[in-house]
């Protein structure tokens, strides 16, 4: 959700369960608290060529293998759903389970909940981690640009920087690599397109379809 797209990935049962549960938790948080622009848009995986159309049954089979549902749309059905799309798009796959949110607002909502439930939660923005203290094979503290923090537990949630953080902790580098992509963001709720759009060809590089 770092870019605002809440995406279910069906490549295997583990990934599907993990990402589908994430969507469920975000929906529950929206009902309980809200304030972060959650919108259950669904997603359209758009084809741009005949080669792309060959990926449609592959992705459909992955969703259905996990007990999920989706729909392959021909150009006429696609135009009924999203009249603002270009007329030369040859087809798409509609998955209704995805959503979008405003990531910075969502981050603030999670922090407020954490601080509400635990008075010991402290936020230190723009504070680099520089190392870790260990004893007996366990972490005993973290070192930061603003001083040390005594702790027996560290959660590595640094995204593409997670491999660097793992090395600082004396662990092997994690198999996480940045990927290049293009993201178009429109003004809030002003686009004629209501569904989250993706290029299905991206799956060749991102999810191994």
C-alpha positions in Angstrom: 0.0 0.0 0.0 3.0 2.3 -0.1 1.8 3.8 -3.4 -1.9 3.6 -2.5 -2.8 0.5 -4.4 -4.1 -2.4 -2.2 -3.4 -5.4 -4.4 -4.3 -9.1 -4.1 -1.6 -11.2 -5.8 -2.7 -14.7 -6.8 0.6 -16.3 -8.0 0.5 -18.9 -5.2 -1.7 -19.8 -2.2 0.6 -18.1 0.3 0.8 -14.8 -1.5 -3.0 -14.8 -2.2 -3.8 -15.5 1.5 -1.4 -12.8 2.7 -2.6 -10.1 0.4 -6.3 -10.9 0.5 -6.1 -10.8 4.4 -4.4 -7.4 4.1 -7.3 -6.1 2.0 -9.7 -7.5 4.6 -7.9 -5.7 7.5 -7.8 -2.4 5.6 -11.6 -2.6 5.0 -12.1 -3.3 8.7 -9.9 -0.3 9.6 -11.9 1.9 7.3 -15.1 0.9 9.0 -13.6 1.4 12.5 -11.7 4.6 11.9 -11.6 5.8 8.3 -10.1 9.1 7.3 -7.5 7.7 4.8 -9.5 7.7 1.5 -10.1 4.0 1.2 -12.0 3.2 -2.0 -12.8 -0.4 -3.1 -12.2 0.3 -6.8 -11.3 -3.2 -8.0 -8.6 -3.5 -10.6 -8.5 -3.8 -14.4 -5.5 -5.6 -15.9 -5.3 -4.0 -19.4 -4.0 -5.7 -22.5 -2.1 -3.7 -25.1 -1.5 -6.5 -27.7 -2.5 -10.0 -28.7 0.5 -11.3 -26.7 -1.0 -9.5 -23.6 -4.3 -11.2 -24.2 -2.6 -14.6 -23.8 -1.9 -13.6 -20.2 -5.6 -13.2 -19.4 -6.4 -17.0 -18.9 -3.2 -17.4 -16.9 -4.1 -14.7 -14.4 -7.7 -15.9 -14.3 -6.6 -19.4 -13.6 -4.4 -18.2 -10.7 -7.3 -16.3 -9.1 -9.7 -19.2 -9.5 -7.1 -21.7 -8.2 -7.2 -19.7 -4.9 -11.0 -19.8 -4.8 -11.3 -16.2 -5.9 -13.3 -14.7 -8.8 -12.5 -12.4 -11.7 -13.8 -11.7 -15.2 -12.1 -11.5 -18.6 -13.7 -8.6 -20.6 -13.8 -8.2 -24.3 -13.6 -4.7 -25.8 -17.4 -4.1 -25.7 -17.8 -5.2 -22.1 -14.7 -3.1 -21.1 -16.2 0.0 -22.7 -19.4 -0.5 -20.8 -17.5 -0.6 -17.5 -15.1 2.2 -18.2 -16.2 4.6 -20.9 -13.2 6.8 -20.5 -10.7 4.2 -21.7 -9.1 4.4 -25.1 -11.1 2.6 -27.7 -8.2 0.5 -29.0 -7.7 -1.4 -25.8 -8.2 -5.0 -26.9 -9.4 -6.4 -23.6 -8.9 -6.6 -19.8 -9.3 -8.8 -16.8 -11.5 -7.3 -14.0 -10.6 -8.3 -10.4 -13.1 -6.7 -8.0 -11.1 -7.2 -4.7 -8.5 -4.5 -5.0 -8.7 -1.0 -3.5 -6.9 2.2 -3.1 -6.1 4.6 -0.2 -4.1 7.7 0.6 -0.9 6.2 1.9 0.3 9.1 4.1 -3.1 9.4 5.7 -3.2 5.6 6.2 0.2 5.7 7.9 -1.1 8.4 10.3 -4.2 6.4 11.1 -2.0 3.3 12.0 0.3 5.4 14.2 -2.7 7.0 16.0 -4.1 3.5 16.7 -0.8 2.2 18.0 -0.3 5.2 20.3 -3.9 4.8 21.5 -3.4 1.2 22.4 0.2 1.6 23.8 1.4 4.7 25.6 5.0 3.6 25.0 4.9 4.1 21.2 7.2 6.8 20.1 7.7 8.1 16.6 11.1 9.3 15.5 10.9 10.7 11.9 14.0 11.1 9.8 16.0 9.1 12.3 18.5 6.7 10.6 19.3 3.3 12.1 23.1 2.9 12.3 23.5 -0.5 13.9 22.3 -3.0 16.5 23.6 -4.3 19.9 23.5 -8.1 20.4 24.2 -10.5 23.2 23.8 -14.2 23.4 22.7 -14.4 19.8 19.8 -11.9 20.3 19.3 -8.2 19.7 19.4 -6.1 22.8 19.1 -2.7 21.3 19.3 -0.5 18.3 21.6 2.4 17.5 20.2 5.4 15.7 21.4 8.9 14.7 19.7 10.2 17.8 20.9 7.7 20.3 20.4 4.1 21.4 17.1 2.3 22.0 17.0 -0.8 24.3 14.8 -3.5 22.8 14.7 -7.3 22.4 12.6 -7.2 19.2 13.2 -5.5 15.9 10.7 -5.6 13.0 12.4 -5.1 9.6 9.8 -3.3 7.5 12.1 -1.1 5.5 11.0 -2.1 2.0 13.8 -2.0 -0.5 16.2 -0.9 2.3 15.3 -4.1 4.3 18.4 -6.0 2.9 20.7 -3.2 4.3 19.0 -3.3 7.6 19.4 -7.1 7.8 23.1 -6.8 7.2 23.4 -4.2 10.0 21.9 -6.9 12.2 24.4 -9.5 11.1 21.9 -11.4 8.9 22.2 -12.4 5.3 20.9 -9.8 2.8 17.2 -10.4 2.1 16.2 -11.2 -1.5 14.4 -7.9 -2.1 15.2 -5.7 -5.1 13.7 -2.4 -6.4 11.7 -2.6 -9.6 11.2 0.3 -12.1 7.7 1.2 -13.0 5.5 4.1 -14.1 2.7 5.4 -11.9 0.1 8.0 -13.0 -1.8 9.8 -10.2 -4.8 12.0 -11.0 -6.4 14.6 -8.8 -8.5 13.1 -6.1 -11.8 11.7 -7.5 -11.6 13.8 -10.7 -10.7 11.1 -13.2 -13.5 9.6 -15.3 -11.8 6.2 -14.7 -13.3 4.6 -11.5 -11.3 1.3 -11.5 -7.6 0.9 -10.6 -5.7 0.3 -13.9 -2.6 -1.9 -14.4 -0.8 -3.2 -17.5 -1.1 -7.0 -17.5 2.3 -7.2 -19.3 3.8 -6.0 -16.0 3.1 -9.5 -14.6 5.8 -10.9 -16.8 8.4 -9.0 -14.7 6.7 -8.6 -11.3 4.8 -11.8 -10.7 6.2 -14.4 -13.1 3.0 -15.0 -15.1 
